[in-house]
Amino acid sequence: MATNSDDKNPPGKDDKWLSSGLVLFARFSSWVIAPVLLGTLIGKWLDKKYDGGQWVFLGVLGISFVISMIGLIHEAGKEFKKISGGEDKKNRDN
């Protein structure tokens, strides 16, 4: 009789790394989606209002991309500090 590998691990044991990974994915994704989506909407609105061709739209979209990258770098730095802080603590305990 074949056993399932899930039977060996109690329920909820592997949920912590999965949930923290999903939260991290959501935070990083929001830094990509939110500024670009807002930049797109604002850029299109400004183009209609001022009839600036596509240059206003592209400018606002470029600014939103820069904001997105700055946010991603900031979030990644925070996560790196958490990870390296945990490694430092682990090394001090040994």
N, C-alpha and C positions, 0 to 999 in steps of 0.2 A: 504494500500500500504506500503510495507516494505521499510525502508530507509537503505542505506548503511552507516556504521559507518565512512567511509572515507568522506562522505558528510559533516560531522560536523566539520572536521578540514580543514583549508585552505591548498591548495597545498604548499609543501615546508616547512611546520611547523615542521614535524618530520624528515626531511631530515638531519638536522645537527647532531643529535646523531647517525644516521645510517652511515653517511659518516665518522664521526670521529671514529666510531667503526670499520668500514672496513679498514680505514687507520692504525689503531692500529693492527688489525689482520694481515694486509700485512707486517707491520714492524716486528712483532713477527715471522711470518712465514718465512720471509726472513732470520732471524737469525737461523732458523732451517735448511732450505733448502740449502742456499748458502755454508756454511762451510762443511756440510756433502757431498754435491755434489762435491765440489772442492776436498775434502779429498778423496773421492772415485776415482775420475779421476787421481789425483796425485799419490795415493797409487797404483793403477793398473799400471800406467806408470812406477813408480819406481820398482815395482815387475818385470815387463818385462825387464827393463834395467839392473837391478842388480841380477836377478834371486834369490830373497831372500825368496822364498816360499810365504806364506801368512803373515808372521810376519811384513814385511814392510807395507803391506796394512793395517793390523789391527792396527799397531802403528800410522800411519797417520790418520786413521779413528778415533782412540781414541783421538788424538790431536784435530781433527776437532770437535769432540763432546764437548770437554772441551771449545774450543773457542766459540762454539754455546751456551753453558750454560752461559758463562761469558757475552756474548752479550745479552742474554735474561734477565739476572739479572740486567744488566746495564739499558736496556730499561724499564724494569718493575720499577726500582728505579726512573727513570725520570718521568714515568707516575704517580707513587705514590706521588712524590713531587708536580706534577701539581694538583692532586686531593686533597691532604691534604692542599696545599696552597690555593685552592679555598674554602675549608671548613673553614680555618682560617680566610680568608677574610670575609666569610659569617658570622662567629661568631663575628667578630669585628664590622661589620655593625649593628648587632642587639643590 
